[in-house]
Amino acid sequence: MLVEQNINLPNSQFVWLRLEQVIPFELEDSFYWLLKNLEISRFSFEQDPGNNSTQTLFVWLPLSEWSVRDQQKLVQSLISLAKPFQLSLPACKWTQVKDEDWSLFWKKNWKPDPIGKLILILPAWLDVPKKYLERKIILLDPGSAFGTGSHPSTRLCIEALDNDPPVGKTIADLGCGSGILSLTCLKLGAKRAFAVDTDSLAISATKINSALNGFPEHLLNVSLGSINELEVNISETKIDLLLCNILAPVIKSLGPGFSKIIGYKGKVILSGLLVGQIKELQEFFLPLGWEVLDIQTKEQWALMLLTRKMS
């Protein structure tokens, strides 16, 4: 199952270098951010549903722009990123592929994906299977933005929303990616959603997916930015539920600002955490006036549900 992709292609035909690297699940978010920081946008993580320990990273690079030395430096960066986790990577594989191979590669294995009791994530180019007609359908074409629902951290969020639907609530989606969590909330009865991301490609993807699902701008407000942008956009209201599916260090940098946008009885869903980071995050948010209501885990990943401590 593919969980990240970019489909913005040049019109001309030319040859790509495709890097194929098997990686542990723990490294997906770290590799995602590394590639984005290197301004490499054409990549995918492909998951075998029967394999809960590793997946395959594919990276497409223009052959004419990447020397052998540049290729070696990229591989070394991936290896170096694995070391803090005390993990090693098997040897990678380089292949030359034509432009048309890339344009279809990531779509071939992405199937309708039921999550929880109510939700079906459906690739926008597919029909709804009859057995899922009773589910709430979220049409998705993630484009270049992270988030198809396949990653454990995203599934944890969707399952939490499925178990406790945000009916009538105003929600904020901090780091919205493809917009999948905002769309899930609205499908489950949320009153309104505010989505922000610092990546312009994510903003474009969220707007496209909002239109695919028939949500007008007044229901799903999408803006480029971070928590400060949310504070500006919701100056006349307060958020009932904040969704934050981002890496733990980013969550810690944003956490002190949560109280500015969340109502007195509001809650926060944090995901994108490794199980080993749970205690660290608990200790971080406690002095900020938050307490943990629930913790859920899936494979190596964790979700925390926070609420304000009652004085």
N, C-alpha and C positions, 0 to 999 in steps of 0.2 A: 504494500500500500504506500503510495507516494504522499509525503506530507509537506513538501515545500517545492515550489517551482517558479520559474519565470518564463513567460511566453512572449516577451517583447523581442522580436527578431528583426534583423536588417532585411531589406528587400533583396539584396544581391546574394548570389550563391557563392559560398566559399567553404573552406574546410575548417572544421573545429577539432581541437584536441579535447578528448574526453578523459578526465581523470576518474577512475573508479577505486574507491577506498572503503573497505569494510571497517566500521567503527562501532564501539560499544554505545548503547543507548544513552549512557550518562553524558556523552560528549556532544549530543546533537545541538543543544542550545549554544554551547560554547563555540562550536564550529560555525553555526549560523552567524553569530555576531562577528567572528573573525573574518569570514568571507565578505560580509557586508562592510566591515571596516576597511578591507582591501579593495572595496568597490568592485567586487565580483558578484554579479547578480544572477548569473545563469547557473543554477545548481539545484539538486534535488536530493532528498533523503528517501530511499525506497525501502519499505519494510515488508518482510515476509510474515504474514499473520501467525505462522507456526513457530516463529523464532522470537523469543522474548529477551534475548541478550544482545544481539547485534543487528545492524542494518547497514545499508550501502549508501555511501555518499557519492554522487556523481557531480562533477564540475565540468562545464563546457567553457573552453577558452579559444579565442581566435588563434589559429595556428601561426598566422603571420605576425602576431604581436607578442608571442611567448617563446623566448629562447630556451634552450636546454637549461641554462643557468637559472632562468626565472622559474622554470618548472621545478627544479631542485629546491629552490628557496621556498616555494609554496609547500612542497611536501614536508620540508623541515619545519615549517611553521605549524603544520598539523601535528607532527610528531611532538614538537615542543609543548603544544597545548595539552597533549594527553598526559604529559609527565606529572603535573601537579595532582592528577587523579590516581597516580601510580598505575597507569594503564599504558600498554604498548599497542602499536598498530601493526597489522600484517603488511606485507609488501603491497604497494598499490599497483594499478594497471593503467597504462596510457593507451588510448585508441584514437585513430583519426576517423572522423565521421563527417558525412555531408550535412549541409544545412537542413535538408528535409528530414533527416533522421532525428535531429534535435527537436524540430517543431512538433513531432508526434510522440516522442519518447515518453514523456511524463504522463500523458493521458491514458495510455493503454492499460494500466493496472489500477486505475482509480475507479472503484465501484460504489454503488449506493451503500451507505454506511449507517445502520441503525445504532442509536446511542440511547441508553436508558429505556424507559417505557414509552416515551412520547415522540422522540426526535428522529428524523431521518435526514442525514446530510446527503444531498443528491447533486452530483456533477451536473452543471447546467445544460449540458449537451445530451443527457440521457432522459429517458422516460421513467416515470414512477413505476416500479414493479407492483403488480397487483397486491401482493401480500403485505405491502407497506402503505396502502392507500389510506388507512385510518390514522397514520402518524402525521405529525406536523412537519411539513416538508420545508427544508431550508435549501434553496438552490444556491450553488456556490461555484464561482469561477475565480479561484484565488489569485490568478495571475502571478505577480511577483511577490506577493505578500505571504508571510508565514501564517499558516492556520487553515488546515482542511478538516480538522477534527480527529485526525488519526493519532497525533502525538498524545501520550498518556497525560501530560499536563492539561491539554485542552479537553480531553475526555473527562478528566476529573471535574473540571468546571461545568461542563455540560450536564454531567450526571448530578452534580450538586443542584443545579438549576432545575433539572427534571424532577428531583426529589422534593424540592421546595420552590415551586414556580413563583416568580416575582410579580404576581398579579397586582395590577394597579400601582406598581412602584416606578419611581424614576431612577434609572440606573446610569452609571458612568463606566465606560470601557477604556481603561488607561493602557495604551499600547495595543490598539485594536487589531493590528495585522490585517487579515482579510475581512474583519467585521463579524466573524462567526459567532462570537459571544453576544454581541449586541443584537444580532438577528435572532439568536436563540431566545433571549429575554423577551423580545417583542412577540415572537411566535407563542411564547408561554404566557402572554398577557400583561407584560410591562406597559406602563402608561407612556413612557418616553425614554429615549436613550441618547446619551451624549458620548461620542467616540472620538478619541484623539490618538495620534501616533506621530512620532518624530520623523517617520519615513514617508516621503511624498508618494511612493509607490503603494504603500499600505492605504493611504487616504484614497487614492484612485480606485484601488481594489474594493474598499469598503463601500464607496459610492456606487460602483458598478453592481456589487452584490445587493445593496439596498434596493436599487432599481429592479434587479432581477426578481426580488421578492415583493415588489409592489409597495415599499414603504416610502412615503413622501418625506421631504426634508424636515418637516415640523415634528415627525415622529423619531427620525434618526438623524441627529445633528452631527456632522462629521467635520473635524477641524485638524489642521496640521499644528502640532504642538504637544505639550505635556500637561502636567497638573496645573500649571499657571493658566493655560488656555481654558481648562475646565472651570477654574475659579471665575474667569471672566464670563464664560458662556452661561454659567448658572448663578449669576449674581443675585437673581431674584428668587431662587429656590434652593433647596438642599437635596442632596442625593440620598436615596434610601439604601442603595446597594452599589458598591464600587467593586469592579472586576479588574484584577491586576495579574495577568498571566505573563510575567516577565522574570528575568533572572534575579536571584536573591540580592546581589549587590545593587542592582537598579532599584529594587523594591525598598531597600534600606535608604537609598538616597531620596526617595520620594515620600517615604513613610511619615516624616514630620509634618507634611502638608495635608495629610488625609483629613485631619479634624477641621480644616477650613472649608471643606466642600461636603462633608457628610453630616446629615442631621443627627439629632441627639440619640435616637434609637437606630441609627443606621448601622449597616454591617459592611464588612470587607471580605471578599473572597480573594485569597492570594494563592497563586499556583506558579508553576515554573520552578519550584523548589525541589532540590534533592532531599531524600529522606534524612540524610545526615545534617541538613541545615535547619531542621525543625527547631531544635533547642535554641540555636543562635537567633532565629527570628522571634521566638517566644520571648527571649530575654531582651531583645531590642524593642519590641512593641509594649511590653509591660509598663515601663516608666513613662511612655507616651500616652498612657491612659486607655490602653486597649487590653482586652482579655480574650483568650482563645475559647471559642464555643465548640469547635469540632476540628478534628484532623482526619483526613482521608489519604490513603496511599494507593498507588498503582505502580507495580514494578519498582523502579528506583525513585519515583517521583511522588511528591506530596502536595496536598492542598490544605490550607488553613482558613478557617472561618473565624473572623474577629468581630467583636462588638465593643462599644465603649463601656468601660467599667462604671458601674453605678456608684456614685459618691455616697 
